[in-house]
């Protein structure tokens, strides 16, 4: 009887799922959006943490010694590039990290714009879902480089996520399809939705430029208020990582309402409406659609 139990126990062990990679890869992403995409592609093979977490502002972030320690211990570092993380090169140098460094935006067509009289690159490329698919592909390549024995698993997970993103892109277009061109106007607190606007034919404007480091001028605010009144734009949105004060002032003077928070540079916390990249896009699009349907009326 004891022999039978031993055989059964060994058989159960043999049939049990085998952990493909006992120790998860240590990945550090610069922002929460990249951390989520890395998690979706890497699954249980990767333990990923963001430097700038949910509701954080990468534009004004000040790195800490703990950040340098995290980079030093990382196997892979996922960055956005396009000038978003101005503090990152110094942090990487200070950490002495030997990690694989992946720039998720590689291959994206950058959006150029003039901000405060200077021609600069818009770093918020993830706001176009087609670009997020490029991000996921680049992240998958970095993870397979770090875990070559798990290439098949990572590629399968990346393909499944890519299918989700393709469906999401179609969903956004479908949500906005019936909105007349003249009503496709949205006001947010800072200029972070340019890629969204270009991809989905929406005009997005903001009192503040591409970075949240500076304050909008009185002239910029006044011009936006005048436009909102003349074009009957009834709602203005603030972003989760920014102060709503300017937006509240604009709404008050333009006889408009402040909409629920939208998510541009950071996800929400786990219990919020934008805890993942796909939820963020769905949340923002739902709010934008509701606002645009009221424009001009």
Secondary structure, 3 states (H helix, E strand, C coil): CHHHHHHHHHHHHHHCCCCCCCCCEEEEEEEHHHHHHHHHHHHHHEEEEEEECCCCCCCCCCCCHHHHHHHHHCCEEEECCCCCCCCHHHHHHHHCCCCEEEECCCCCCCEEEEECCEEEEECCHHHCHHHHHHHHHHHHHHHHHHCHHHHHHHHHHHHHHHHHHHHHHHHHHHHHCCCCHHHCEEEEEECCCHHHHHHHCCEEEEEECCCCCCCCCHHHHHHHHHHHHHHCCCEEECECCCCCHHHHHHHHHCCCEECCCECCCCCCCCCCCCCCHHHHHHHHHHHHHHHHHHCCC
